[in-house]
Amino acid sequence: MGLSAYCYRFSGMLVGYVLAGCSLVISSVVFAQNTDDRTHSPADASSPLDPDKPLTEFPDFGVEWPDLDDALRDETPSDDVEAQVSAHDMEMDRRLSEDEIVAEVSGTTDSERQDAARIAVAAEDYQPEDALAEQDYGVRLVGLPENLDEIFYDRFKQLSALEKYKGDEANFAQIKRRAETDIKLVEQLLHIEGYYDATVRSRFGAGKTGDIAVTIAVTAGPQYKLDDISLPGLELAQGDDPQQLRRIFGLESGDIVDSDAIAQGRARLDNEMAENGYAFAKTHQPELIIDHESREGDLKIVVAPGGKYVFGSIIMPNTELFGPEHAALIARFDEGDLYNRSDVEDLRQALIATGLVSTVNLEPVVSETRREAVDLLAEITPAPLRTISGALGYGTSEGLRSEISWEHRNLFPPEGLIRLTGVMATQEQSGSVTFRRNNYRRRDNVLNGQLRLSNINNPAYEARTFAVSANIERQSNLILQKKWNWSLGIELLASQERDISGNNQTTKRNIFFIGALPATLTYDGSDDLLNPSTGFRLGARISPEASLQAGSFYYIRSQFDSSVYYPASEKIILAGRARVATITGAGRNRIAPSRRLYSGGGGSVRGFGYQQIGPRDINNDPLGGRSLVELSLEARVRLDMLGGNFGVVPFIDAGNVYRDSIPDFDGLRFGTGLGVRYYSDFGPIRVDVGTPINPQPGDSRIAVYVSLGQAF
């Protein structure tokens, strides 16, 4: 490469450039070219020093010294720097002529191009009538290469001084200072794209509305290309890994000198080594040497792969919460598996998800007991283990509801939770004790148990119930959305319930003793647990049940669900849902009212009250049924307002409950309405307002539902 080369180092998202010693090379070269009239003869060099003789004038190197506080601005070294600067000025003046601006501004209307041209040809010495007066201004970039993508413009908008303070009035001097800052910014951004000969100038003029029009014009020049690419140290990797790692790096001689591509290649190299056993691999900062004469760059990245390791043991100095055996049960790797950084990160997230720890640091250390293995040193900080929580709510159908609970998340280590809950509501009074053990005998298996005493008094039924239940489940969570989810359980309950009896429709209370074996199986092919935008879900619930009430009898409760999500556009998701349920093996009047099927409410047919759809008694209260059908369709529209965190959801739902065990799809009730969504970091918060299209007598005209997550 020529002696006019510059050196750059990459650092940070914008790959800031730091002068790295090569300025001495540049300076010495130019000094040699500019000493024709200042050099001394050999005789002069050997003559005695004259202390009274004036000092020799410091040589003019022909280039400006770089400002180390700013990014390095490239100037093409030449024997005639002044001539080149003049040539740049002439090119910029040509670019700022009207015809050139019209040709360079793309993606705009003819009128906008003419406006840009008119603003750009304003005189360089433009001065407003009152330079000290504060006024608005507009900003326009012209002359940029067409191959720049949105990332360039996004970076400019985020970092531009002109854009940042665009809404604030400023005097002319302040506007000029902001423009000077943005000139340097555009130069740096163009360096990232490989334009090292770019010239950027600013012009000022009067805008159509009396403001100041600021035009930043660019002469980009050619894109530089990579010449020599060296990755010294990569050959120290084992086996065929050096060739594979070189392919993963991706960049080849002849590619554009793109700082983003270099940073991405380095990141791919780091990740590939860390995912394939190189626990202590490291790549140094890229060094790029630019040759302005050949318009090429030489890239060098020093690689230190280190040794290749397998997983050893998990070491936990603090075993207050649980020991290394439980951490190993949670991990998705076993001793002897090839070291993989993503498995380490997964374990860190899983330990946080237990709710028992607040911070986790997992550091690989060379094993002292096993050759070519790394142990994981797990340093954890315990989180508060006890929580008291409360909730207040109101539903148009359910009335007031208050709930308070206390829990200890590690009362029975490891991860043995106890929760005490009390509910006081218009239609419910209850108390319960819940036991829950996460990661039971296997990662993501959950063992649940509950004792519950409740008194429920709603329009559908009254029930005083004591229930004991237990189940084991494997469900999706926020760390891993599983394709298959399942649960198996048992329920035993004794319940005194109000029912309708005989042809005269009188009410009486019956006592039911019920045993059930509920099981669920679901397949989740969607792309998100709380806010799906594509894919589908299928689910089934089967619960064989035995009832003791004036003799014993058996029946099966079954429910089948499906939902589908289709992205109609970037901002609109179409979502549909269907549900069919049935109870076979017993008549409706023999089945406890609390075990029958009901429809209506925020999770079924919106617009109707909770459990209000289907057959009713002489008091217009729901009776429930033995079969059910529900259908839903909605459009989830994401809005650009308020940072894009809000959306609206028009919906229409339909459904009905039938006396027989096979639904006949007749007499569907329809509800429609509009929902609002706020898309928070942990999922969408929804508020739906619905109204029934064909209500039954006594149905309210408006129903409101508030919840976390989409309706389905």
N, C-alpha and C positions, 0 to 999 in steps of 0.2 A: 504494500500500500504506500501511497505517496506521503511525503513529509508534511503535507497540509492536513493530516488527519486530526480529528478531535476525539477525545474519550468521553464516554458518558457512563454513569451508573444509574440503574433503575431502582426506584424506591417508592412505594405507595401506589394508590390507585391510578394516579395520573402520571406515574413514573417520573418523578422529579429528577432532573439532571444535575449532577454535581461534578464540577471540574476535578479531574483526577490526575494531575501531574502532566498531562499532555500539553498544557499551555506553555510549559518550558520548551518543548520541542518546537511549537509554533513560533515562539518568540525568538529562539536562536536562529531559526531559518530566516525569518524576516530581517533580523538584525544583520545577518550576513549579506542580505540583499540591499541593505540601505547604509553601508559603511564605505561607499566609494569615495566620498569626499571627507571622511572623518578618520580613516585608518592611518596609523603611523607607519613609517618605514622601519625596517629593522634597525637602522641607525638611531631612529627616534626611540625605539624601544629600549636600546642599550644605553642611552644618554642618561646623565644623572638627573634626579628629580629636582625640579625648581619649585620650592614651596611657595613662591610668590606668583607662579603662573596660574591664570584663571582655570577653573575646572572645565573639562571638556563637556559640551552640551550633551545631555542624556539622549540617547538615540531614539528616533521616532520609529516604533515597531510597525506602524502602519495599520494596527488594529486596536480597537478599544479594549482596555482591561475589563474582564468580565466582573459583573457584580455578583459576588458569591451569595448574597442574600436572595437573589432572584434566580430563576431557572436560566441556564446558559442559553444565550441568544447566538445563533449561528451567523457568522460573517464569513464569506468565502475568501480565504487568503489568496492574495494575488500580488504580482509585481506592481499593479496599478490599481490600488484599492479605490482611489478617488474616481477613477473612470468607471469602475463597477458600480459604485454607489450612485453615480450620475445615471448610469444605464438603468438601475432599479427605479430611480425617480422618474425617468422618462417612461418606463413601462407602466408605472403606477399612474402617471398622468394620462397615458393612453387608456388604461383600464378605467379611469374615472371619467372618461369622455362619455357622452350620452349613448352613442352607438354600442360601445363596449358593455356598458352597464345593462342595456336592454338585452344583449345577447347572453350575459352571464346570469341574470336573475331568472331562475326556472321555477315552475310550479306556481306561478302567479298569473293574474289576468293582465291583459295589455295595459289597462289603466294603472295597475299597481306597478308594472315595470316602468311606465312613463313617470310615475311619481318618484320611483327610486332614482331614475336617471336625473330628474330635475333637481332632486335633493343633492345627489352626488356631485354634480358639476358646480356646486357652490364654490366660491373662491376660498383658497386656503386661509386667507387673512380675514375671513368672515368675523364680524363683531356685531352682536345685537345692539339695539339702540341704547339699552341700559344694561351694561355687563354685570352690574351688581344686583340687578333685580332678580328675584327668584321666579323661575318659570318651569313649565313641563318640558319634556323632550321625548322624542321617539328614537328607536334604535333599529338599524337595519344592517345585516351582513350581506355583502355582495362579493362575487368572484370566487366563492368557495368551490372546490372540485365537486363534481356530481356524484362521485362514488362514496362520499361520506354518509354514514348511516345516522340513525336517530341518536345513538350514544354520543356523538360529537355535539349535537345541538342540545341534548339534555345536560351535558357537562357544562356547556357554555352558559345555559340558563341558570344552573345551580351555582356557578362560581363567578359569574359576571357582576362587576360592580355596577355597571349601568342597569342591568336587569334587576338587581337586588333593591336598588333605591329608585326604581323607575316611577313609582307612584308618589315619591316625595319631590317637592319642588326644590330646585337648587339654582345658584347663580352660574354664570358661564364658566368661571374659573373652576368650580367644583365639577361641572360636567366634563370639562377638558381633562381634569385629573382622573376621573373615572374612565374616560376613554383611553388614556395612556395606560392605565392598569389593564384594561381589556385587550389592548394591543399585545401586551406581553402574554396574556392568557391565551389568545388565539394562536400566537406563535408556539406556545408550549403544546396546545392541543394538536396543532398540525405536526409537530415533532412526533407525537404519539402515533400519528397516521403515516409517518415516513416522509413527510415533506420538510426537508431540512434547508431548502433554499427559499422558503416562503418569505415574502415581504408584505408587511401589514401596515396600512396607513389609515388615518381617520380624516374625515371631512365634516364640516359643520355647515348648516344652512338653515333657512327659515322654513318651517313646516307650513302646511296649508291652513292649520288652525291657529297660527301664531306662536306655536311652540318651536323649540330648536330641534332640527332633524340631524341626528348623528348617524353617519355612514361609516362603517368599518369595511374597507376594501382590501382584498387579498390578491396577490399574485403568488400562486402556490408553487409553481415550478414543478419539476418531476418528482415522483416518488422514488426514494432510494431503495435498493434491493440488498438482500443479504448475500455476502460472498462466502467467507469461511465461517463455519459453525463448529466449534470445538466444545466437547464436554469432558474435560480431563478428569480422571478418577472413575468414570463410569465403567471402565474395563475391570475394575476391582470387584464388581458384582459377580455372583456365582453362575456357573453353567452358561446357559443360553440367555440369561437375563440381560446382559449388556445390549444384545441386538434387539430384544423385545422392548427394553426401556428406550432405546434410541428411536424405535418406531412410534412409541407412545408420545415421545417429545414432539414429533410431528413436523417441525420446521425443517425446510430444505434450502440449499443454496439456490438463489433466484427468487425466493419469496420476498414480498415487500417487507421493509423494516418497520414492522408494526409492533409497537410497544405492548399493546394489549395481547397480541398473539404470543409474544415472547413470555409475558407474565403467565398466560394460560398454559403454555408449553411447560414452563417451570412447575406450575401447580400440578399438571398431569404427571410430571416426573416424580414429584414429591409423593403424590397420592399413590401412584403405582408401586413405588418402593415400599411405602408404609402398609399397603394392602397385601404385600407378598413377602412378609417376613423380615424386612429390614427395619427393625424397631428403632434404630438410632440414625437412620439415614438423614442427610442434610444436603441441601443445595445452596451454594453461596449466591450473593447478589450477581445478576448478569452484568457483564462488562461489554459495552458496545463501542467499537472504534469506527468512527465515520470518516470516510475519505471523500472529500468534496470534489476532487478531480475526477474520480471514477464513478462518483455517486453510488457508492456501495458501503456496506458496513460489515465488519467482522464481529461475530458474537462469540463470547466465551463465558461458560458457566461451569464453575468448579463443582464437582459432585463427590460427596463422601458417603458411599452407601453403607459402610460398616458391615458387620456380620449379619448373617441370615439366621433367624431364631424361630423357635416354636414356643407356645405358651407353657409356662410352668405353673406355679401355685399362686394363689391370691393371699397376700399378707395384709392383715388388718391389725394395727396396733391397738385400736379402740374397738372392743367387742361389747360395749355397753348395750347396744341395740340388738345385734346379732353377730354371729361369727363368720369366718371365711367360708365355712361349709355352705351356709345359706347364700352367700354372695356367689359361690360357685354354682349353686343350683339355679340362680337367676341368670347367670352368664349363658350366652349362646355358643360358647366354645368349651372344649374339654382340654385337659392337660395333654400336650403332645400335638395339638392342632397348630398349623402354621400361623404365626403371629399375623394379626389383621387389625389395623387401626380402627376400622368401622365397628368391629365387634367390641373393642374397648369403649368407644363412644356410646354404643348401644347399652352396655352395662352401666355406664355412668348415668344415662337417662333413666334406666330402669331403677337404679338405686334411689334417684331423686323421686321417681314416681311412687315409691312406697309411702311417701309422706312422713317418713321417720327421720330423714336427713335433710339438711338445708344446703350443704355444699359437699361435693365429692371431688377428690383429686386422685386420678389413677395414673401412676407413673411406672413405666417399665424399668426394671432393674435386672441386671444380669444375675441369673440364679447361682447360688453358691453350692447347690446340691445336684444340679443337673446340667450336663454339658449342652451348649448351644440352645439354652432355654432362657426365657426372661420371665421373672415373676412380676406380678402386678402389685405394687404397693398402694393400698387403698386407704387414703386418709379422709375420714368423714367427720362432719360436724353435725351433731344431733339437732333436730328441729324440735320445737315444742310438741309434746305428745298429747296434750289434753286440749279439747276445744269445747266451748259452749257456744251454741248458735241458736238463732231464733228467726222466725219468718212470720210475716203478716200478709194476708192476701184477701182478695174479694173477687168472686165470680158472680156473673149475673144469674146463674142457676144454682151455684153451690152456696152462695152467701158468704159470710165472714169466716175466715180461717186463721188460727194462730197456732204456731208450733214451736216448741223449744226442745233442744237435745243437748246431751253431754256425751262425749266420747273420749276414750283413751285408745290410741292407735297401736299400742304395744303392751297391753296389760298382760298378755300371754305370749311372750316372745317365742319364735320370731313372727312379727306381723300379725299378732292376734288382737283384733280390735273388739272392744265392747262399746255399744252405743245404747243409751237410754233416751227414749223419745216420748213426748207427751203432746197430744193434739186436743185443742179446744176449738170447736167450730160450730157453725149453725147446724150442720147436718151430721157431725161426727164428733165423738169424744173417744179417745183411745190412748193406750199406753203400750209400749213394746220394749223388749230387750233383744238386741241383735248382736250376734257373734259373727265375725268375719275374719277368715285367715287368707290373706293373699299369697300367691305363689306356693300353693299347697302341694307338696311332693313333686311339683313341676312348675316351670316358668308359666305364669299367666293362668294357672288353675286357681279357682277361688272356691273356698268352702264356706257356706253360709248356714246359719241357724237362727231361728227367731221364735220367741214367745210373744203372743199378742192378745190383748183383751180390748174389745172395741164395742161401741154402741153407735150404730149408724141409723139415721132416720132421714131418708130422702123420699121423694115422691114415688120411687119405684118400689122400695121395700123398707121395712124396719128389721134390724138384725142385731142381736146381742150375742157376740161370738168370742169364744176362746179358741185360739189356733196355735198349733205347734207345726213348724215347717223346717225343712233342711234341704239343701241341694248343693251340688257341685257344678260349676259352670266354667266355660272357657269362652270369653267374649272379647270383642275388639276393645282397644283402649286408644288413648291419644298418641301413644308411642308406636303401636303397631295395629293397623287396621287389618284384621284377619279376613281371609276369604270365607272360611268355615267357622261358625260359632255354634255352640251347643250347650245344653244344660239338662241335668237329670235330677229329679227331686222327689220328695214325699211330703204330703200334707195330711194332718189330722186336725179335725175341728169339730167343736160342738157349738150349735147355733140355734137360738130361739128366734124365729122369724115370723113376721106378719104375712098372711097369705089370704087370697080370695077363695072362698069355699062354697060349693053348691051352686044350683041354678039361681038362687036368690042373691048371689054375689055378696054374701056377708063375709066379713073379715074375721079371722081367728089367728092365734099364734100356734105354730108347730115347732117341735124340737127336732133338729136334724143332727145325726152323727155321720160325718162324711170322712172318707179316706180317699186320697188321690195320689196318682203317680205322674205328675206332669213332666213332659219332656219337650224340648224345643230344638230345632235344627234350622239354621239359616245360612244362605250363601250370599255374600256381599261382593258384587262385581262393580261397585261404584268407586269413584275416585276420591271420595272424602267422607269421613264419618259423620260430621255435623252439617256440611254444606256441599252435597254432591252436585256435580255439573254434568256428568256423563256416566253411562253404565246402567246397571240394573241390580235389583235385590229380590231374593226369593226367600220365603220363610214358612215354616210349618210348626204348629203346636198341637200336641196330642196329649190328652189327659184322661186316662181310664179312671173312673170314680165308682166307689161303692157307697151307698147311702142306707143308713138304718133309720127307718121311720115307718112304724106299723108294718114291720117286716123289712127284709133287705132286698135291694135291687141294684142293678149296675147299668151304667151308661158311659158313653165316650163323648167328651167335648173335643172338637177339632176346629182348627182355624188355619187358613192359608192366606198368605199375604204376598203381594208382588208390587214392585214399583220400578219405574224406568225414568231416566233423565237424558234429555237430548239438548245439546247446545245449538239453538236456532241461529244465534249470532254471538259475537263477542260479549254482548251485554245482556242477552236474553237466554234463559234456560227454561225449556218446557219440561214439566214434570207430571207424571201420572201415577195413580195408585189404584189397586183393586184389592178387596178383601172379601172372602167367603168363609162363613163359619156355620157349624152345624152341631147339634146334639142328637145322638141316636141311642136308642135302647130304653127310653122311658118317656112317659107323657109329660107335658109341660107342668101340670098341676102337682105331679109327684116330685119334681125337681125343686130344690130349695130356691127361693127367689133370688138369692145372692149368687147362684150358680147359673142362672139363665143368661141369655144373650140380650144386650141392649145396644142402642146406637144413638148418636147425637152428641155434639160437643166439639171441643177444639181438636181432638185427636181422631175424629170420625167424620161427621157431617156438620160442618160449620154453618152457623146461622140458626141452628136449633139448640135448645138447652140440653144439658147433660142427661143422657138416657131418655130423652123425650120422644124419640121416634119409635113407632110400632104400635101394637095393640094396647088399648087402655081399658081401665075398669070403669065402674059406674061413677067414680069420683074423678074421672079424667086423669088418673095416675097411670104410669106405664106398668104393663104386666110382664114385659119381657117375652122372649120367644125361644124357639128351638133352631132357628136358622137366621142368617143375616147376610146382607149384601151391601157393600159400600164401594163407591167410585169417586175419584177426585182427579181434577185437572187444574193446573195452575201455570202461570207464566211468571218466572222470577226475573224481573227487570232491574239491572244494576244501573244506578244513576251516577252521572259525572259530578253532581253537586256535592259540596262539603267533603272534598277529598275522595269521592267515590266510595264512601263507607255506608251509603244508604241505598235502599232499593224499595220498589213497590211490587206487590204480588196480587194481581187480579186472580180470583179463583172461582170455581164452581164445583160443588160436591153433590153427591146423590147417595141415597141409601134407604133401606127399610129392614124391618124385623118381621119374621113370619112365625105363625103358630106351629106349622109343620116342620119336620126335620130337613126337608128339601126346599130351598127357596124357589119361588116361581117368578121372581124378578118383576112382579106386578106392583103397581102403586108406589113407585119410587118417590121419595121426598127430596126436593132440590133446595139447596142453599147456595147463595153467592155472596161475594163481598170483595173487599180490598184489604190487603195487608201491607204493613210497613216493616222493613228489615233494617236493623243496624248491624253491620258486619264488624264485630269486635275481634280481638286477637284470639279469643278462645271459642269463637263460633258466633253464628248469627243470633241476635235477639229479635224475636218476632212479636208483633202486635197485629192480630187479625180482627176485623170488624165484619160480621156477616149478618145476613137477613134471610129468612126462609122465603122461597118463591111460592110454594104451595103449602102453607102452614096448616096444622090441625087446630081445632078450637083450643084456645088457651095459650098458644105459643107466642112468645115475645117477638116483637118486630126486629129487635137489634140484640146481637150477642157479641161480646168482646172476649178475646182470648189472648193471654200473654204467656210466653214460654221461651226457653232457650233451645236453639236449633230449629231447623225447618220443620214444617208440619209432618213431613214424611221423607 
